[in-house]
Amino acid sequence: MIFLIAQVIVDVASQQTDHVFEYLIPPELDDVTIGSRVVVPFGRRKVQGFVVNLVNQTNYQGKLKKLLLVVDEQAPLTPELVELSQYLADNIFAYRISILKTMLPRVMRANYRKIVTASSGVDNPLFTNGIFELTGKEDLKIIISLKSLIKAGKAKIEYLVENQAKEKLEKCYNLVFTKEQYQDLTKEIRKNAKQQQILINFILTNFGKFPLRQSILAQAGIKTETLKNFCHKGWLRSKLVETYRNPLREYENQKIKPVNLNDEQAAALKQINQKIEQQEAETFLLEGVTGSGKTEVYLHAISQSLKVGRNALMLVPEISLTPQMVKQVHARFGKEVAVLHSALSEGEKYDEWRRIRRGEAKVVVGARSAIFAPLTNIGIIIIDEEHESSYKQEDTPRYHARDVAIWRSKYHHAPLILGSATPSLDSRARAQKGRYHLLTLKKRANKQALPEVKIIDLRKSEFAGSQFDLTSELVDAIKTRISQQQQVILLLNRRGYANFMLCRDCGFVLECPNCDLSLTMHRDVGQMICHYCGYHEAIPNKCPNCHSKAIRFLGTGTQKVESELNELLPLAKVLRMDVDTTRRKGSYKKILDAFGRHEADILLGTQMIAKGLDFPNVTLVGVINADTGLYLPDYNASEKTFELLTQVSGRAGRAEKKGQVLIQTFNPDHYAIKLAQSQDYEAFYQTEMKIRYQGNYPPFFFTTLISVASKNEQNAAKEAFIIKRQLMHQLHQPTIILGPTPSAISKIKNLYYYQILVKYKHEPKLKAILHQIQDAAQEKKKYGLNIYIDNQPNRIM
């Protein structure tokens, strides 16, 4: 059927444009489909948009404009993703265009240029090749000159939409003669023309392998100049061909055979495979102790999905986990694997995404945004470490990858596995109610016991060194393990060297001028840095307030502990892994590979080293301060502490050697720490659920957080109270409305934040009210007010 009209969502994020616009499809654009990226006229501008439907009739009374251009040969969005965008727009209070753009690699977002073009015959020094590009920085004289030319009809304003996505092109060389003719050519090549001799011999030896790309010829030692010479003589023919950037090149020769499953793993897999074969959507919560072999269950499930002719999508929470997981998945499934995460270059992401869209990859592994991979015919979806907060997007559009996975699972009639040693209370409660299917792995796959966990009371301990970070007991344990050629992981979930600067004379604390936070000392770069806005200044040598030299740098971070370890254990090699050491591309993998080769004795890091890592030689895990997140003003602080301690404890003793865990804390009697010691998830679940019930928190209540931000604190507070009155007028008990109150960090990037928390069990009116608030926010933005709605927030600080 030939459609005449395209319904388009345009690339203008506002309440007024958050609906479909209709355009006529000209006969020459016969490749328009649902999901196509197009360029359309919009007012005086040209903008990018996405086709979300095709119809033959319109209710529009005026004359429809025509589509101008279809950007891609193949529609970048599948019909499924277009449908998903509508579902998310309804439920996460974001404009549909922002959701559609989130589904694509960054390089596929439009680049807009505003230019003034001179009419033919107009000669004006302002124009270069008849064009003047407007940047917004022009002085008044130039603006006046351009306006007069436009008014006189000698120039006009145009809007250009540029596609940033570029394929990588490589020269490919083809043969032009028979093998016998090339043998005859050897007589024409001088004996001292060594490079030409090498190339002609290569052609004769590899005659049947041509055409060949330049990169392959380069590996054989053939130089570009020699190839150019042969082309010039007419002995070879070259052309540019598209080639993929390959982030998985180093894994290509690694193969791993499937591991035989134990009884627990096999029982869990049997139930999952049944749903794969029957093509039924069901959410499984795979709860297994650390080292129980959840990954092997995932790999067997993927294998079953491929066996029945369907694809697989797998998410991991941290970039740091991706190299190890990709290595395992690629070793099992080879070239069928594609990877998507933020540590790839923009070009690599674009190429991997295109491999998926073209159906060339059957297994996708990636972090949060990989949930939008344009994979079709999905047979299994897996979310590893499902409890991790990184699966929730913290800025617009505020989606949760788990919710998207559930939607896609139903769309494809495919099972979803949520795996964790410490499932989120939300997921565990759903399993208890029967909404998820609970599968348990209670033993380690290698039959080894869980590591022995000991709590060190920092109130009563002796410290090694002078910094009061490492107890003598922990340092002695580290020395023992290193002397036995074993390795150690140390966790401190705080980066930097010192948390703040304090003047002992006047009490001044050096704070960020943009945020309500103290600056953190980073000694390696000689800077005091704000971890929220990035502001930095030199480390002071006297108090900026009273000019006293009696200043102290208090608190501790991974940099200080690294320095202390180097003093206490000068012969030990330490690798530090935190945001500061992993900024460069490939740094995660470089650090983990070096540790895996035992090029270091100690891996020190923040929470990124706490989960998923599997190093057989690690027998000791030390937690330097278990209290860093325990008393944050957030309802799930205890849950996050228990998860972190349990996960990092699981890094010890994963092979034949027995593991030990030492947890340093000032709160040894806190239930989250005591139950992490015994790794008793069930007891923690029961204890925490009672506290959540008493406080009316999730999973007993749903929550929505409304935040108002402004450079003027009074304006933010005033608008928050207006929104509260609107809510109170339309919502009734048992819905609870808390606030407005200043956020725990009341000022970030020069904006003051006030927040309202809505807690509800069943509130049919709430969605409509929130959409009203979202629509009104566009108008309020003109007055410097920003309003954000976060449905089911991970944090309510």
C-alpha positions in Angstrom: 0.0 0.0 0.0 1.3 3.4 -1.0 0.9 6.1 1.8 0.6 9.7 1.0 1.1 11.5 4.3 3.8 11.1 7.0 3.1 11.9 10.6 6.3 13.4 12.0 7.7 14.3 15.5 9.9 17.3 14.9 13.2 18.1 16.6 11.9 20.9 18.7 11.4 20.0 22.4 8.5 22.0 23.7 5.0 21.6 24.9 3.6 23.3 21.7 5.5 20.9 19.4 5.1 17.7 21.4 2.6 16.2 18.9 2.6 14.9 15.3 2.9 17.2 12.3 1.7 16.0 8.9 3.6 16.3 5.7 2.9 15.2 2.1 5.3 12.5 0.8 6.5 13.5 -2.7 6.6 10.7 -5.2 10.4 10.7 -5.4 10.7 9.9 -1.7 9.3 6.4 -2.0 11.6 5.1 0.8 9.8 6.7 3.7 8.8 4.2 6.4 7.9 4.4 10.1 11.1 5.2 11.9 12.7 7.2 9.0 14.7 10.2 9.9 13.6 13.1 7.7 14.2 16.8 7.1 11.0 18.9 7.0 10.1 22.6 6.6 9.0 24.0 10.0 8.0 27.7 9.9 11.0 29.5 8.3 13.3 26.8 9.3 14.3 23.3 8.2 14.4 20.8 11.0 15.0 17.1 11.5 12.2 14.8 12.5 11.1 11.2 12.8 8.3 9.5 11.0 6.0 7.9 13.6 3.1 6.9 11.3 2.0 6.8 7.7 -1.6 7.6 6.7 -3.7 8.5 3.6 -6.1 11.0 5.1 -5.8 14.1 7.2 -8.1 16.3 9.3 -5.9 19.3 8.7 -7.8 22.0 6.8 -4.9 23.8 5.3 -2.3 22.9 2.7 0.2 20.3 3.8 3.9 21.0 3.2 6.1 18.4 1.6 8.9 16.3 3.2 12.2 17.6 1.9 14.6 14.7 2.5 15.0 11.2 3.9 18.3 11.2 5.7 19.2 7.5 5.9 19.0 4.5 3.5 17.5 2.4 6.3 15.1 3.9 8.9 17.2 4.2 12.1 14.2 3.4 14.3 12.3 0.2 14.2 8.4 0.3 14.5 8.9 -1.2 18.0 11.1 1.7 19.2 8.7 4.3 17.7 5.8 2.6 19.7 8.0 2.4 22.8 8.7 6.2 22.6 5.0 6.9 22.9 4.7 4.6 25.9 7.7 6.4 27.7 6.4 9.9 26.8 3.2 9.0 28.6 4.9 7.6 31.7 8.2 9.4 32.4 7.0 13.0 31.6 9.5 13.8 28.8 8.9 15.2 25.4 8.7 12.5 22.8 11.5 14.0 20.6 13.9 13.8 23.5 13.1 10.1 23.9 13.5 9.4 20.2 16.9 11.1 20.1 18.0 9.2 23.2 17.4 6.0 21.3 20.1 6.9 18.7 23.9 7.3 18.9 24.9 10.9 19.6 26.4 11.4 16.1 22.9 10.8 14.5 21.5 13.9 16.2 21.1 16.9 13.8 23.6 19.7 13.6 21.8 23.0 12.7 23.4 25.9 10.9 21.8 29.3 10.2 23.2 31.1 7.2 22.6 34.2 5.0 22.9 33.6 1.3 23.5 36.4 -1.2 21.3 36.6 -4.3 23.0 36.0 -7.6 25.0 39.0 -8.8 25.4 40.5 -5.3 29.0 41.2 -4.6 29.6 42.0 -0.9 32.7 41.5 1.2 30.6 40.0 4.0 30.0 36.9 2.0 32.4 34.0 1.3 31.3 32.1 -1.8 27.9 33.8 -1.4 27.4 32.6 2.2 27.6 34.3 5.6 27.2 31.9 8.6 25.5 33.4 11.6 27.0 32.3 15.0 25.2 34.8 17.3 28.5 36.6 18.0 28.3 39.2 15.2 28.7 42.9 16.1 25.9 45.3 15.5 27.3 46.8 12.3 27.3 43.4 10.6 23.8 42.7 11.8 22.5 46.0 10.4 24.2 45.4 7.0 22.8 41.9 6.7 19.3 43.1 7.6 19.4 45.9 5.0 20.5 43.3 2.3 17.6 41.0 3.3 15.1 43.8 3.3 16.2 44.8 -0.2 15.8 41.3 -1.4 19.6 40.9 -2.0 20.0 38.1 0.5 17.9 35.6 2.4 18.2 33.5 5.6 18.4 29.8 5.3 18.5 27.0 7.8 20.7 23.9 7.1 20.3 20.5 8.8 23.5 18.5 8.7 23.9 14.9 9.4 26.9 14.3 11.8 27.0 10.6 11.3 29.8 9.5 9.0 30.8 6.1 7.8 34.4 5.1 7.9 35.7 4.5 4.3 38.8 2.5 3.4 40.4 1.8 0.0 39.8 -1.7 -1.3 42.1 -3.1 -4.1 40.9 -5.4 -6.9 42.8 -7.3 -9.5 42.6 -6.5 -13.2 44.5 -9.3 -14.8 44.6 -13.1 -14.8 47.2 -14.9 -12.6 49.3 -15.7 -15.7 49.4 -12.1 -16.7 50.6 -11.1 -13.2 53.3 -13.8 -13.5 54.4 -12.1 -16.7 54.5 -8.7 -15.0 57.2 -10.0 -12.6 59.6 -9.7 -15.6 58.9 -6.0 -15.9 59.7 -5.2 -12.2 63.3 -4.2 -11.5 65.2 -6.5 -9.1 66.1 -3.6 -6.8 62.4 -2.5 -6.6 61.9 -4.5 -3.4 58.5 -3.2 -2.4 57.1 -3.9 -5.9 58.5 -7.4 -5.7 56.8 -8.0 -2.4 53.5 -6.8 -3.7 53.5 -8.9 -6.9 54.5 -12.0 -4.9 51.7 -11.3 -2.5 49.2 -11.0 -5.3 50.4 -14.3 -6.8 50.2 -16.1 -3.4 46.8 -14.6 -2.4 45.2 -14.4 -5.8 42.0 -16.0 -4.8 41.5 -13.7 -1.7 41.2 -10.4 -3.6 39.6 -7.9 -3.4 41.4 -6.9 -0.2 41.2 -3.8 2.0 44.3 -1.6 2.5 44.4 -2.4 6.3 44.9 -6.1 5.4 47.6 -5.3 2.8 49.3 -3.1 5.4 49.5 -6.0 7.8 51.4 -7.9 5.1 54.0 -5.1 5.0 52.8 -3.5 1.8 53.2 0.3 1.7 50.5 2.8 0.4 53.0 4.3 -2.1 53.5 0.9 -3.7 49.8 0.3 -4.1 49.4 3.8 -5.6 52.2 3.0 -8.1 50.4 -0.3 -9.2 47.1 1.6 -9.6 48.8 4.3 -11.7 50.3 1.6 -14.0 46.8 0.1 -14.3 47.9 -3.2 -12.5 45.4 -2.7 -9.7 42.1 -0.9 -9.3 41.0 0.8 -6.1 37.7 2.0 -4.8 36.5 3.4 -1.4 34.3 0.9 0.6 32.6 1.2 3.9 34.3 -0.5 6.8 33.4 -0.9 10.5 35.4 0.4 13.4 35.8 -2.7 15.5 36.0 -2.3 19.3 36.1 -6.1 19.8 39.1 -6.8 17.6 41.3 -8.0 20.5 38.8 -10.6 21.5 38.6 -12.2 18.0 40.8 -15.2 18.6 39.5 -16.1 22.1 37.2 -19.1 22.4 35.6 -20.6 25.5 33.6 -23.8 25.5 30.3 -23.9 27.5 30.7 -24.9 31.2 28.7 -27.8 32.5 26.0 -26.4 34.9 25.4 -27.7 38.4 22.0 -28.8 39.6 20.9 -25.4 40.8 22.0 -23.7 37.6 20.4 -26.3 35.4 17.1 -26.1 37.2 17.0 -22.3 36.8 18.0 -22.6 33.1 15.3 -25.2 32.4 12.5 -22.8 33.4 14.0 -19.9 31.4 14.6 -22.1 28.3 11.0 -23.2 28.5 9.8 -19.6 28.1 12.3 -19.0 25.3 11.0 -22.0 23.3 7.4 -21.1 24.0 8.0 -17.4 23.2 6.3 -16.3 26.4 7.1 -13.1 28.3 8.0 -13.7 31.9 10.2 -11.8 34.3 12.6 -14.0 36.2 14.4 -12.7 39.3 17.6 -14.8 39.5 18.9 -14.4 43.0 22.2 -16.0 43.5 25.0 -15.6 46.0 28.3 -14.0 44.7 30.1 -16.6 42.7 27.1 -18.8 42.1 27.5 -18.8 38.4 24.7 -16.4 37.3 26.8 -15.4 34.2 27.0 -19.0 33.0 23.2 -19.3 33.2 23.0 -16.1 31.1 25.3 -17.5 28.5 23.4 -20.8 28.2 20.1 -18.8 27.9 21.6 -16.7 25.1 22.8 -19.9 23.4 19.3 -21.3 23.6 17.8 -18.1 22.1 20.2 -18.3 19.2 19.5 -22.0 18.8 15.8 -21.3 18.2 16.6 -18.5 15.7 16.1 -15.5 18.0 18.5 -12.7 19.3 19.6 -11.7 22.8 20.1 -8.4 24.6 22.2 -8.1 27.8 22.8 -5.2 30.1 25.5 -4.6 32.7 25.5 -1.6 35.1 29.1 -0.2 34.9 31.5 0.4 32.0 34.1 -1.2 34.2 32.2 -4.5 34.1 31.8 -4.4 30.3 35.3 -5.6 29.3 35.1 -8.7 31.4 31.5 -9.5 30.4 32.1 -8.8 26.7 35.2 -11.0 26.8 33.1 -13.9 28.1 30.2 -13.3 25.7 32.4 -12.8 22.7 34.5 -15.9 23.5 31.2 -17.9 23.3 29.4 -16.2 20.4 32.2 -14.5 18.3 31.3 -12.1 15.5 27.6 -12.3 16.4 28.3 -10.0 19.4 28.0 -6.2 19.3 28.8 -3.9 22.3 27.3 -0.5 23.2 28.6 1.6 26.1 29.9 5.2 26.7 33.6 4.2 26.7 33.5 3.6 23.0 34.4 6.4 20.6 31.5 8.0 18.8 32.5 6.3 15.6 32.7 2.9 17.2 29.2 3.4 18.8 27.8 4.4 15.4 29.3 1.4 13.6 28.2 -1.1 16.3 24.7 0.4 16.3 24.5 0.1 12.5 25.6 -3.6 12.7 22.7 -4.2 15.0 20.2 -2.2 12.9 21.3 -4.1 9.8 20.8 -7.5 11.5 24.5 -8.4 11.4 24.7 -8.8 15.2 22.6 -11.2 17.1 23.8 -10.6 20.7 24.1 -7.1 22.1 26.0 -6.4 25.4 26.0 -2.9 26.9 25.3 -0.4 29.6 22.0 1.4 30.3 21.3 3.0 26.9 21.8 -0.3 25.1 18.3 -1.1 26.2 17.3 0.9 23.1 19.4 -1.2 20.7 17.5 -1.6 17.4 17.6 -5.3 17.8 14.7 -7.3 16.3 13.4 -10.7 17.0 14.6 -10.7 20.6 14.4 -14.1 22.4 15.9 -13.2 25.7 16.7 -10.0 27.7 19.1 -10.0 30.6 19.9 -7.3 33.2 22.9 -8.3 35.3 23.2 -6.7 38.8 19.7 -5.5 38.5 19.8 -3.7 41.8 22.2 -1.1 40.5 21.1 2.6 40.5 23.0 3.2 37.3 20.1 1.6 35.4 18.1 4.8 36.1 18.8 7.8 34.0 19.2 10.8 36.3 18.4 13.5 33.8 15.8 13.9 31.0 14.4 11.5 29.8 14.4 9.8 33.2 13.8 6.2 32.2 14.7 3.1 34.1 16.2 0.4 31.9 14.4 -2.3 33.9 11.0 -0.8 33.0 12.0 -0.5 29.3 13.2 -4.1 29.4 9.8 -5.3 30.7 8.0 -3.5 27.9 10.3 -4.9 25.3 10.0 -8.4 26.8 6.2 -8.2 26.4 6.5 -6.8 22.9 8.8 -9.7 21.7 7.1 -12.4 23.9 10.5 -13.1 25.4 11.6 -13.8 28.9 13.5 -11.3 31.0 16.2 -12.3 33.5 16.9 -9.8 36.4 20.1 -11.2 38.1 21.7 -10.2 41.4 23.1 -11.4 44.6 21.3 -8.6 46.4 18.1 -7.8 44.4 16.5 -4.4 44.9 13.7 -4.5 47.5 11.3 -3.5 44.7 12.2 -6.5 42.7 12.2 -8.9 45.6 8.8 -7.7 46.8 7.4 -8.2 43.3 8.8 -11.7 43.3 7.2 -12.4 46.7 3.8 -11.2 45.3 4.3 -13.5 42.3 4.7 -10.7 39.7 8.2 -12.0 39.1 9.3 -15.6 39.0 12.0 -16.1 41.7 14.9 -18.5 40.9 17.6 -19.0 43.5 21.2 -20.1 43.4 22.3 -20.7 47.0 25.8 -22.2 46.5 28.9 -21.0 44.7 29.4 -22.7 41.4 32.8 -24.1 42.3 31.5 -25.4 45.7 33.8 -23.1 47.6 32.5 -21.5 50.8 31.7 -17.8 50.9 34.6 -15.8 52.3 35.0 -15.3 56.0 33.9 -11.7 56.8 35.2 -9.9 59.9 34.1 -6.4 61.1 36.9 -4.1 62.5 35.5 -1.5 64.9 37.3 1.7 64.1 36.5 3.2 67.5 38.7 0.6 69.2 41.4 -0.2 66.6 45.1 0.7 66.3 46.0 2.4 63.0 49.0 1.8 60.9 50.7 5.0 59.8 49.6 8.5 60.7 46.5 9.0 58.5 43.9 7.0 60.5 42.6 5.2 57.4 44.2 1.8 57.5 44.1 -0.3 60.7 47.1 -2.4 61.7 44.9 -5.5 61.4 44.1 -4.7 57.7 47.7 -3.8 56.8 49.0 -7.0 58.4 46.4 -9.0 56.4 47.5 -7.3 53.2 51.2 -8.1 53.9 50.3 -11.7 54.6 48.4 -12.1 51.3 51.1 -10.4 49.3 53.8 -12.5 50.8 51.8 -15.6 49.6 51.7 -14.1 46.0 48.0 -13.4 46.3 46.1 -10.3 45.5 44.0 -7.8 47.4 41.0 -5.5 46.5 40.4 -2.4 48.7 37.2 -0.4 48.5 36.7 3.2 49.5 33.7 4.8 47.9 35.1 8.3 47.9 37.6 9.7 45.4 40.1 12.5 45.8 42.7 13.1 48.5 40.8 15.0 51.2 37.1 15.9 51.5 37.5 19.5 52.6 39.8 22.3 53.7 39.2 23.7 57.3 40.9 26.7 58.9 41.6 26.0 62.5 41.7 29.6 63.4 38.4 31.0 62.0 36.6 27.7 61.1 36.3 28.6 57.4 35.6 25.7 55.0 36.5 26.2 51.3 33.2 25.8 49.3 32.3 25.7 45.6 31.0 29.2 44.5 28.4 27.4 42.3 27.2 24.6 44.6 26.3 24.2 48.3 29.3 21.8 48.7 32.8 21.9 50.0 35.6 21.5 47.5 37.5 18.2 47.4 41.3 18.2 47.4 42.9 16.4 44.5 46.6 16.4 45.2 47.8 14.7 42.0 46.6 17.7 39.9 47.1 20.3 42.6 43.4 21.4 42.6 40.4 21.8 44.8 37.5 20.4 42.8 33.7 20.3 43.0 32.4 16.9 42.1 29.1 18.3 40.9 29.9 21.2 38.6 33.6 20.7 37.9 34.7 24.1 39.3 38.4 24.0 40.4 41.0 26.2 41.9 44.5 25.8 43.1 45.1 24.2 46.5 45.5 27.1 49.0 48.5 27.4 51.3 46.6 29.8 53.6 43.0 30.5 54.6 41.2 32.6 52.0 39.1 34.1 54.7 41.5 35.1 57.5 44.9 34.4 55.7 46.0 32.1 58.5 48.4 29.3 57.6 46.7 27.0 60.2 44.7 25.1 57.6 44.0 21.3 57.5 42.7 19.0 54.8 40.4 16.6 56.4 38.6 13.4 55.4 39.9 10.8 53.1 39.6 9.6 49.5 41.2 7.0 47.2 44.2 9.2 46.4 45.2 9.6 50.1 44.8 5.9 50.7 47.0 5.2 47.7 49.6 7.5 49.1 49.4 5.8 52.5 49.7 2.3 51.0 52.8 3.4 49.1 54.4 4.5 52.4 53.4 1.5 54.4 54.0 -1.1 51.7 56.7 0.3 49.5 57.3 -3.0 47.6 53.6 -3.5 46.8 52.3 -2.4 43.4 49.0 -0.5 43.7 46.5 0.2 40.9 43.8 2.9 41.6 40.5 2.7 39.8 38.1 5.6 40.2 36.6 8.4 38.0 39.9 10.3 38.0 42.0 7.3 36.7 39.5 6.1 34.1 38.7 9.2 32.1 40.7 8.1 29.0 39.3 5.7 26.5 40.2 2.1 27.3 41.5 2.9 30.8 39.0 0.6 32.5 40.2 -2.4 30.5 43.9 -1.4 30.8 43.7 -1.3 34.6 41.7 -4.5 34.9 43.8 -6.4 32.4 47.0 -5.3 34.3 45.6 -6.5 37.6 44.4 -9.8 36.0 48.0 -10.4 34.8 49.2 -9.8 38.4 51.1 -6.7 37.4 49.8 -5.2 40.7 49.2 -6.6 44.2 46.4 -4.3 45.2 43.5 -2.9 43.3 42.1 0.2 45.2 39.0 1.8 44.0 35.5 3.2 44.4 32.2 1.2 43.9 33.2 0.5 40.3 35.4 -2.4 41.6 32.7 -3.8 43.9 30.7 -6.0 41.5 31.1 -8.4 38.7 34.9 -8.7 38.7 36.3 -12.2 38.8 40.0 -12.5 39.7 40.9 -16.1 40.9 44.0 -14.8 42.8 42.1 -12.3 44.9 41.9 -13.7 48.4 41.5 -10.6 50.5 39.0 -7.8 50.3 39.2 -4.8 52.6 36.6 -2.1 53.0 38.3 1.0 54.3 35.2 2.8 55.5 31.8 1.1 55.3 30.0 4.2 56.6 30.5 6.5 53.6 26.9 6.1 52.4 25.2 4.8 55.5 23.8 8.1 56.8 22.9 9.9 53.6 19.5 11.6 53.9 17.9 9.0 51.6 15.4 6.2 52.4 17.5 3.5 50.7 20.9 4.4 52.2 20.9 1.1 54.3 20.0 -0.9 51.2 22.8 0.6 49.1 25.3 0.0 51.9 24.3 -3.7 52.3 24.4 -4.2 48.6 27.8 -2.6 48.2 29.4 -4.6 51.1 27.9 -7.9 50.0 28.9 -7.4 46.4 32.5 -6.4 47.2 32.8 -9.3 49.7 32.0 -11.6 46.8 35.2 -10.6 45.0 37.3 -12.7 47.5 38.0 -16.4 47.3 36.2 -17.0 43.9 38.6 -19.9 43.0 40.4 -22.6 45.0 42.0 -20.3 47.5 40.0 -19.4 50.6 38.8 -15.8 50.8 38.7 -13.3 53.6 37.0 -9.9 54.0 37.8 -7.2 56.5 35.2 -4.4 56.9 36.3 -1.2 58.8 33.4 0.7 60.3 32.5 3.1 63.1 29.0 1.5 63.2 29.6 -2.3 63.8 26.1 -2.8 65.2 24.2 -1.3 62.3 21.9 -4.0 60.8 23.1 -3.3 57.2 26.7 -4.0 58.2 26.0 -6.9 60.5 23.9 -8.7 57.9 26.4 -8.0 55.2 28.9 -9.8 57.4 26.9 -13.0 57.2 25.7 -12.1 53.6 22.2 -12.9 54.9 20.0 -11.2 52.2 16.8 -12.7 53.5 17.3 -11.3 57.0 18.2 -7.9 55.6 15.1 -8.0 53.3 12.8 -8.7 56.2 14.4 -6.0 58.5 14.4 -3.3 55.8 10.9 -4.0 54.7 9.6 -3.4 58.2 11.3 0.0 58.3 10.0 0.9 54.8 6.5 0.0 55.8 6.7 2.2 58.9 8.0 5.1 56.8 5.5 4.7 53.9 8.4 4.2 51.4 8.8 1.9 48.4 8.0 -0.8 47.7 4.8 -0.1 49.9 4.3 3.2 48.2 5.0 4.6 44.7 6.9 7.9 44.6 7.2 10.9 42.3 9.7 13.7 42.9 9.0 17.2 41.6 12.0 19.5 41.7 11.9 23.3 41.1 15.2 25.1 40.3 16.0 28.7 39.9 18.9 31.1 40.3 16.7 33.0 42.7 16.0 30.9 45.8 12.7 32.7 46.7 11.4 32.1 43.2 12.1 28.4 43.4 10.4 28.2 46.8 7.4 30.2 45.6 6.8 28.0 42.5 7.2 24.9 44.6 4.4 26.0 47.0 2.2 26.8 44.0 2.7 23.3 42.7 2.0 21.8 46.1 -1.4 23.7 46.3 -2.3 22.4 42.9 -1.5 18.8 44.1 -3.4 19.2 47.4 -6.4 20.6 45.6 -6.7 17.5 43.4 -5.2 14.6 45.3 -6.6 13.1 48.5 -5.7 10.6 51.2 -4.0 8.1 51.4 -1.7 10.0 48.9 1.0 11.8 50.9 2.5 15.1 49.8 5.8 16.0 51.5 7.5 19.4 51.1 8.3 21.6 49.5 11.8 21.7 51.2 15.2 22.6 50.0 17.0 19.6 48.4 19.7 18.0 50.5 22.2 19.8 48.3 20.3 23.0 48.0 22.4 24.7 45.3 24.0 23.0 42.3 25.6 24.9 39.3 24.2 28.3 40.7 20.6 26.9 40.8 18.6 26.6 44.0 16.5 23.4 44.3 13.3 22.9 46.1 11.5 19.5 46.0 8.1 17.9 46.6 7.7 14.2 47.2 4.4 12.5 46.3 3.8 9.1 47.9 0.8 7.1 46.6 -0.6 3.6 46.3 -3.2 4.2 43.7 -3.8 7.7 42.4 -5.7 7.8 39.1 -5.6 11.6 38.8 -1.8 12.0 39.4 -0.6 11.3 35.8 -2.9 13.9 34.3 -1.8 16.5 36.9 1.8 15.8 36.3 1.3 16.2 32.5 -0.3 19.6 33.3 2.7 20.6 35.4 5.1 19.4 32.6 3.2 21.5 30.0 3.2 24.6 32.2 6.9 24.2 32.9 7.7 25.3 29.3 6.1 28.7 30.0 7.7 29.0 33.4 11.2 28.4 31.9 10.9 31.9 30.3 11.1 33.3 33.9 14.1 31.3 34.9 12.3 28.5 36.5 13.1 24.8 35.7 10.6 22.1 36.8 11.6 18.4 36.7 9.4 15.4 37.3 11.1 12.1 38.3 8.7 9.1 38.4 9.9 6.4 40.8 13.2 8.2 41.6 16.2 6.3 42.9 17.2 9.1 45.2 15.1 11.7 46.9 17.9 13.7 48.4 
